[in-house]
Amino acid sequence: MPPTLPAAPATPVIAETVDKYAEDLVALRRDLHAHPELSWAEERTSAAVVSALEGAGWAVTRPEGGGVLAEIGHVGRLVALRADLDALPVDDLISDPWKSTNPGVAHACGHDVHTAGLVGAGLALAEVAARGLLPGRVRLLFQPAEEVMPGGALHLISAGALEGVSHVFGLHCDPSLDVGRVGLREGPLTGAADALTVRLIGKGGHTSRPHLTEDLTFALGKVITELPAILSRRLDPRAGVSVVWGMVRAGSAHNVIPHGGVVAGTVRMLDAVAWADAEHLIRQLITSIVAPYSVTAEVTYQRGVPPVVNHEESTRLLGIGVENVLGPHGHVTTAQSLGGEDFGWYLDSVPGAMARLGTRTPGGPTYDLHQGNLRVDEGATTIAARVLAEAAVTALSA
């Protein structure tokens, strides 16, 4: 990390305020976990955010369609902080008293921590502003629908969330990193993520006479194996392109060649240039792969989210915020991931950075995201609050 700025005068106020509200923030996180809501349906969650912030002096609005925007301060530069609100359609497998009360829906990606942490940052920044120590303006972005493509970030951007913003910051839970550590990386952090579905249609028949059919099942197998292989030779290997199939379905009997079949998966890559070219190339390759079998291919390609590419200066400023909270050894270098994150849409418009928030209890088990057994060390909630608040003040003071 480059040389850092001295801790802002607001630092003691942020720490004092977050400590004062620590139990409330944990209670909020537990309440959100117990009442998870799916993408575009985060009504109760949004209401809880509004209730927490309106009384603290934030000017709060709820864009039509979902989400919450809140702003404080009157003059100076504007910094944005973002959290996501939605849960996942998975069963909650934890046994804590705050287990999900919504069957088949769970905060299995830590968005309850993100939301409670940003509320905590908002409470702290409100106190900083009340004492005349806020050197600019801050906008909080509580975003709906991060878990679906192309993501709710575009919705908030269209509602004006980034108008006038100089930097945008966010955190994402990392259950492989101990609580009290924050992972930082300048440049590419996550990958682009698209959804691909290939439906084949052709003449079926008896498996004893494949020459009288268009052997759709065999053609489907060719798509499954050959598309990833050919892409590895047609796109720059440094782009990190990965095609992984999650579902395949064809036929209902061992001796019948079906008339239709489908395979679906994700296309991920680390490079934004390759992402721009991928759809056209993939459609072209699928047509070539199935041509010898005379089947018809219907390709549905849904562009999802771009890579998250952290801006150099924004990463430095976020690192200073981490150091103000956790000391010079509080941040560690984190690795690139092919996971998709629609925070990348914000970074297409303004400089910013996302960091990974450690949620593993030291010495405890390592969980995985998007799994119903995910458990987080609740100390991460107040760390998130302080880091986000510090990042905002640091960026406004730079």
C-alpha positions as CSV (number, residue, x, y, z in Angstrom):
1,M,0.0,0.0,0.0
2,P,1.2,3.6,-0.7
3,P,1.8,6.0,2.2
4,T,-1.4,6.6,4.2
5,L,-3.1,9.7,5.4
6,P,-3.2,10.4,9.2
7,A,-6.4,9.2,10.9
8,A,-9.3,11.7,10.3
9,P,-10.6,13.7,13.3
10,A,-13.8,11.8,12.8
11,T,-12.2,8.4,13.7
12,P,-12.9,8.6,17.5
13,V,-16.4,9.7,16.9
14,I,-17.0,6.8,14.5
15,A,-15.6,4.2,16.9
16,E,-17.6,5.7,19.8
17,T,-20.8,5.7,17.9
18,V,-20.5,2.2,16.5
19,D,-19.6,0.9,19.9
20,K,-22.7,2.6,21.3
21,Y,-24.9,0.9,18.8
22,A,-23.1,-2.4,18.6
23,E,-25.8,-4.5,20.3
24,D,-28.5,-2.8,18.1
25,L,-26.5,-3.6,14.9
26,V,-26.2,-7.2,15.9
27,A,-29.9,-7.3,16.7
28,L,-30.7,-5.8,13.3
29,R,-28.5,-8.3,11.6
30,R,-30.3,-11.2,13.4
31,D,-33.7,-9.7,12.6
32,L,-32.8,-9.4,8.9
33,H,-31.5,-13.0,8.9
34,A,-34.7,-14.3,10.5
35,H,-36.8,-12.5,7.8
36,P,-34.9,-12.8,4.5
37,E,-36.5,-11.6,1.3
38,L,-35.7,-12.6,-2.3
39,S,-34.6,-10.2,-5.1
40,W,-37.0,-7.4,-5.9
41,A,-39.1,-8.2,-2.9
42,E,-37.0,-6.6,-0.1
43,E,-39.9,-4.6,1.4
44,R,-39.5,-5.5,5.1
45,T,-35.8,-5.2,4.9
46,S,-36.0,-1.7,3.2
47,A,-38.5,-0.6,5.9
48,A,-36.1,-1.6,8.6
49,V,-33.3,0.5,7.0
50,V,-35.5,3.5,6.6
51,S,-36.6,3.3,10.2
52,A,-33.0,3.1,11.4
53,L,-31.8,6.1,9.4
54,E,-34.6,8.6,9.3
55,G,-34.4,9.3,13.0
56,A,-30.6,9.9,12.7
57,G,-30.9,12.8,10.3
58,W,-30.5,11.2,6.9
59,A,-32.6,12.3,4.0
60,V,-34.1,9.0,2.9
61,T,-35.8,8.1,-0.4
62,R,-37.2,4.9,-1.8
63,P,-36.8,4.7,-5.5
64,E,-39.8,3.2,-7.3
65,G,-39.1,-0.5,-7.9
66,G,-37.0,-1.2,-4.8
67,G,-34.0,-0.1,-2.7
68,V,-33.2,2.8,-0.4
69,L,-31.1,5.9,-1.0
70,A,-30.0,8.1,1.9
71,E,-27.9,11.3,1.9
72,I,-26.4,13.5,4.5
73,G,-24.3,16.7,4.3
74,H,-24.9,19.9,2.3
75,V,-21.7,20.9,0.5
76,G,-18.5,19.4,-0.8
77,R,-17.6,16.2,-2.6
78,L,-19.9,13.3,-2.5
79,V,-18.9,9.7,-1.6
80,A,-21.3,6.7,-1.9
81,L,-21.3,3.5,0.2
82,R,-23.2,0.4,-1.0
83,A,-24.9,-2.6,0.6
84,D,-27.2,-5.3,-0.9
85,L,-30.5,-6.3,0.6
86,D,-31.6,-9.6,-1.0
87,A,-31.4,-13.2,0.2
88,L,-31.1,-16.5,-1.7
89,P,-33.7,-19.2,-2.5
90,V,-32.0,-21.8,-0.3
91,D,-33.0,-23.5,3.0
92,D,-31.5,-22.1,6.1
93,L,-29.6,-24.9,7.9
94,I,-28.4,-23.0,10.9
95,S,-29.8,-23.8,14.4
96,D,-29.5,-20.3,15.9
97,P,-32.6,-18.6,17.3
98,W,-32.4,-16.2,14.4
99,K,-32.8,-18.9,11.8
100,S,-34.9,-17.9,8.8
101,T,-38.6,-17.9,9.3
102,N,-39.2,-17.8,5.6
103,P,-39.0,-21.4,4.3
104,G,-36.7,-21.9,1.4
105,V,-35.1,-18.4,1.7
106,A,-31.9,-17.6,3.6
107,H,-29.2,-15.0,3.9
108,A,-26.6,-17.4,2.6
109,C,-24.3,-14.8,1.1
110,G,-24.0,-12.4,4.1
111,H,-26.2,-9.6,2.8
112,D,-27.7,-9.2,6.2
113,V,-24.2,-8.3,7.5
114,H,-23.7,-5.9,4.6
115,T,-27.0,-4.1,5.3
116,A,-26.6,-3.9,9.1
117,G,-23.0,-2.8,8.6
118,L,-24.0,0.0,6.3
119,V,-26.8,1.1,8.7
120,G,-24.1,1.2,11.4
121,A,-21.9,3.4,9.2
122,G,-24.8,5.6,8.6
123,L,-25.4,6.1,12.3
124,A,-21.8,6.9,12.8
125,L,-21.6,9.3,9.9
126,A,-24.7,11.1,11.2
127,E,-22.9,11.7,14.5
128,V,-19.8,12.9,12.6
129,A,-22.0,15.4,10.7
130,A,-23.8,16.5,13.8
131,R,-20.4,17.5,15.4
132,G,-19.4,19.4,12.3
133,L,-16.6,16.9,11.3
134,L,-18.0,15.6,8.0
135,P,-15.9,17.2,5.2
136,G,-18.5,16.7,2.5
137,R,-21.5,14.6,1.6
138,V,-22.2,10.9,1.8
139,R,-24.9,8.8,0.0
140,L,-25.9,5.3,1.2
141,L,-27.0,2.9,-1.5
142,F,-29.1,0.0,-0.2
143,Q,-29.5,-2.0,-3.4
144,P,-32.1,-4.6,-4.2
145,A,-31.5,-7.7,-6.3
146,E,-27.8,-8.3,-6.3
147,E,-28.4,-12.1,-6.6
148,V,-30.1,-11.9,-10.1
149,M,-28.7,-10.9,-13.5
150,P,-28.0,-8.2,-14.5
151,G,-28.5,-7.0,-10.9
152,G,-30.2,-4.2,-9.1
153,A,-27.2,-1.9,-9.3
154,L,-28.5,-0.8,-12.7
155,H,-31.8,0.0,-11.2
156,L,-30.2,2.3,-8.6
157,I,-27.9,3.9,-11.2
158,S,-31.0,4.7,-13.3
159,A,-32.5,6.3,-10.2
160,G,-29.6,8.7,-9.9
161,A,-27.6,6.9,-7.2
162,L,-24.2,7.9,-8.7
163,E,-25.0,11.4,-9.8
164,G,-22.2,13.6,-8.5
165,V,-20.4,10.7,-6.8
166,S,-16.5,10.9,-6.7
167,H,-15.9,7.4,-5.1
168,V,-18.1,4.4,-4.3
169,F,-17.1,1.8,-1.7
170,G,-18.5,-1.6,-0.7
171,L,-17.7,-4.7,1.4
172,H,-18.5,-8.4,0.8
173,C,-18.4,-11.1,3.3
174,D,-15.5,-13.6,3.0
175,P,-16.0,-16.7,5.2
176,S,-12.5,-17.9,4.4
177,L,-11.0,-14.8,6.1
178,D,-10.8,-14.4,9.9
179,V,-13.0,-11.7,11.4
180,G,-10.7,-8.6,12.0
181,R,-9.1,-8.9,8.6
182,V,-10.2,-7.2,5.4
183,G,-9.0,-8.4,2.0
184,L,-8.0,-5.8,-0.5
185,R,-6.9,-6.0,-4.2
186,E,-6.2,-3.2,-6.7
187,G,-7.5,-4.0,-10.2
188,P,-9.7,-7.0,-11.1
189,L,-11.4,-8.6,-8.0
190,T,-14.3,-10.6,-9.4
191,G,-15.2,-11.9,-12.8
192,A,-17.9,-11.2,-15.3
193,A,-20.8,-13.6,-15.0
194,D,-23.3,-14.5,-17.7
195,A,-26.0,-17.1,-18.0
196,L,-26.1,-19.5,-21.0
197,T,-28.9,-21.9,-22.0
198,V,-28.7,-24.1,-25.1
199,R,-31.8,-25.8,-26.3
200,L,-31.5,-28.4,-29.1
201,I,-34.4,-29.6,-31.2
202,G,-34.3,-32.4,-33.7
203,K,-35.8,-35.6,-35.0
204,G,-35.8,-38.3,-32.4
205,G,-36.3,-42.1,-32.7
206,H,-35.1,-45.5,-31.5
207,T,-31.6,-45.9,-30.2
208,S,-31.1,-48.9,-32.5
209,R,-31.4,-46.6,-35.5
210,P,-29.5,-43.4,-34.7
211,H,-28.8,-42.9,-38.5
212,L,-32.5,-42.3,-39.0
213,T,-32.5,-39.6,-36.3
214,E,-30.6,-36.4,-35.6
215,D,-29.3,-37.9,-32.4
216,L,-29.9,-34.9,-30.3
217,T,-28.4,-36.4,-27.1
218,F,-25.1,-37.0,-28.8
219,A,-25.1,-33.4,-30.2
220,L,-25.9,-32.1,-26.7
221,G,-22.9,-34.0,-25.4
222,K,-20.7,-32.3,-28.0
223,V,-21.9,-28.8,-26.9
224,I,-21.2,-29.7,-23.3
225,T,-17.6,-30.8,-24.0
226,E,-16.5,-28.9,-27.0
227,L,-17.7,-25.3,-26.2
228,P,-15.4,-24.9,-23.2
229,A,-12.5,-26.5,-25.1
230,I,-12.9,-24.4,-28.2
231,L,-13.2,-21.2,-26.2
232,S,-9.9,-21.9,-24.5
233,R,-8.3,-21.6,-28.0
234,R,-10.3,-18.7,-29.3
235,L,-10.1,-16.3,-26.4
236,D,-6.9,-15.0,-24.7
237,P,-6.1,-17.4,-21.9
238,R,-5.3,-14.4,-19.7
239,A,-9.0,-13.6,-19.7
240,G,-9.7,-16.5,-17.4
241,V,-12.7,-17.7,-19.4
242,S,-14.7,-20.5,-17.7
243,V,-17.8,-22.2,-18.9
244,V,-19.4,-24.6,-16.4
245,W,-22.6,-26.4,-16.9
246,G,-25.0,-26.6,-13.9
247,M,-28.0,-28.4,-15.6
248,V,-28.5,-30.8,-18.4
249,R,-31.8,-32.5,-19.3
250,A,-32.8,-34.8,-22.3
251,G,-35.0,-37.8,-22.7
252,S,-36.9,-40.0,-20.4
253,A,-36.0,-43.6,-21.5
254,H,-32.7,-45.4,-22.1
255,N,-33.7,-46.6,-25.6
256,V,-35.3,-43.4,-27.0
257,I,-33.5,-40.6,-28.7
258,P,-35.5,-37.5,-27.6
259,H,-36.8,-34.7,-29.8
260,G,-35.4,-32.0,-27.4
261,G,-32.8,-31.4,-24.8
262,V,-31.3,-28.5,-22.9
263,V,-28.1,-27.6,-21.1
264,A,-27.6,-24.5,-19.0
265,G,-24.6,-23.0,-17.1
266,T,-22.5,-19.9,-16.6
267,V,-19.9,-18.1,-18.6
268,R,-17.3,-16.3,-16.4
269,M,-14.2,-14.4,-17.2
270,L,-11.8,-11.9,-15.6
271,D,-11.3,-9.6,-18.6
272,A,-13.8,-6.9,-19.6
273,V,-12.6,-6.9,-23.3
274,A,-13.2,-10.6,-23.6
275,W,-16.6,-10.1,-21.9
276,A,-17.6,-7.7,-24.7
277,D,-16.8,-10.3,-27.4
278,A,-18.0,-13.5,-25.7
279,E,-21.6,-13.6,-26.6
280,H,-21.1,-13.3,-30.4
281,L,-18.3,-15.9,-30.4
282,I,-20.3,-18.4,-28.2
283,R,-23.3,-18.2,-30.5
284,Q,-21.1,-18.7,-33.5
285,L,-19.3,-21.7,-32.0
286,I,-22.5,-23.5,-30.9
287,T,-23.9,-23.2,-34.4
288,S,-20.7,-24.8,-35.7
289,I,-20.7,-27.6,-33.1
290,V,-24.2,-28.8,-33.8
291,A,-24.1,-28.4,-37.6
292,P,-22.9,-31.9,-38.4
293,Y,-26.0,-33.4,-36.6
294,S,-28.6,-31.3,-38.4
295,V,-30.2,-30.3,-35.1
296,T,-31.5,-26.8,-34.4
297,A,-29.9,-24.8,-31.6
298,E,-31.8,-22.1,-29.7
299,V,-29.3,-20.1,-27.6
300,T,-30.3,-17.9,-24.8
301,Y,-27.4,-15.7,-23.6
302,Q,-28.1,-13.4,-20.7
303,R,-25.3,-10.9,-20.0
304,G,-25.0,-10.6,-16.3
305,V,-22.5,-8.4,-14.6
306,P,-19.1,-7.0,-15.6
307,P,-15.9,-7.7,-13.6
308,V,-15.3,-5.7,-10.4
309,V,-12.1,-3.8,-11.2
310,N,-11.0,-1.8,-8.2
311,H,-9.7,1.7,-8.9
312,E,-6.1,2.4,-7.7
313,E,-6.8,5.5,-5.7
314,S,-10.1,4.2,-4.3
315,T,-8.4,1.1,-3.1
316,R,-5.7,3.1,-1.4
317,L,-8.4,5.2,0.4
318,L,-10.3,2.2,1.4
319,G,-7.1,0.7,2.8
320,I,-6.6,3.8,4.9
321,G,-10.1,3.3,6.3
322,V,-9.3,-0.3,7.2
323,E,-6.0,0.8,8.9
324,N,-7.9,3.4,10.9
325,V,-10.1,0.6,12.3
326,L,-7.9,-2.5,12.4
327,G,-4.3,-1.1,12.3
328,P,-1.6,-1.5,9.7
329,H,-2.0,-5.3,9.6
330,G,-5.7,-5.3,9.3
331,H,-5.8,-5.7,5.5
332,V,-4.4,-8.5,3.5
333,T,-4.0,-9.1,-0.2
334,T,-7.0,-11.1,-1.5
335,A,-7.1,-13.2,-4.6
336,Q,-9.1,-12.7,-7.8
337,S,-12.4,-14.7,-8.0
338,L,-14.7,-15.7,-10.9
339,G,-17.7,-15.0,-8.7
340,G,-20.1,-12.4,-10.1
341,E,-20.9,-9.2,-8.2
342,D,-22.9,-6.4,-9.7
343,F,-20.9,-3.8,-7.9
344,G,-19.0,-3.8,-11.2
345,W,-21.8,-1.8,-12.7
346,Y,-21.0,1.1,-10.3
347,L,-17.3,1.0,-11.2
348,D,-18.2,1.3,-14.9
349,S,-19.4,4.8,-14.0
350,V,-17.3,6.1,-11.2
351,P,-14.0,5.2,-9.4
352,G,-14.4,2.9,-6.4
353,A,-13.4,-0.2,-4.7
354,M,-14.8,-3.3,-3.0
355,A,-13.1,-5.2,-0.2
356,R,-13.6,-8.6,1.4
357,L,-14.8,-8.6,5.0
358,G,-13.5,-11.5,7.1
359,T,-16.4,-13.3,8.9
360,R,-14.7,-16.5,10.1
361,T,-14.3,-17.0,13.8
362,P,-10.5,-17.5,14.4
363,G,-10.0,-21.3,14.8
364,G,-13.5,-22.0,13.7
365,P,-14.8,-23.8,10.6
366,T,-14.6,-22.3,7.1
367,Y,-18.0,-22.0,5.5
368,D,-18.8,-21.3,1.9
369,L,-21.1,-18.6,0.4
370,H,-24.4,-19.6,-1.1
371,Q,-24.7,-22.5,1.3
372,G,-27.5,-22.8,3.8
373,N,-25.1,-23.6,6.7
374,L,-23.3,-20.3,6.4
375,R,-22.5,-18.8,9.8
376,V,-20.7,-15.5,10.4
377,D,-18.8,-14.1,13.4
378,E,-21.1,-11.3,14.3
379,G,-18.1,-9.1,15.2
380,A,-17.9,-8.5,11.5
381,T,-21.0,-6.3,11.6
382,T,-19.5,-3.6,13.6
383,I,-16.2,-3.8,11.8
384,A,-18.0,-3.3,8.5
385,A,-19.8,-0.3,10.0
386,R,-16.5,1.3,11.1
387,V,-14.6,0.5,7.9
388,L,-17.3,1.9,5.6
389,A,-17.6,5.1,7.7
390,E,-13.9,5.6,7.8
391,A,-13.6,5.0,4.0
392,A,-16.1,7.7,3.4
393,V,-14.5,10.3,5.6
394,T,-11.0,9.4,4.3
395,A,-12.1,9.9,0.7
396,L,-13.8,13.2,1.5
397,S,-10.7,14.4,3.3
398,A,-8.1,13.4,0.6
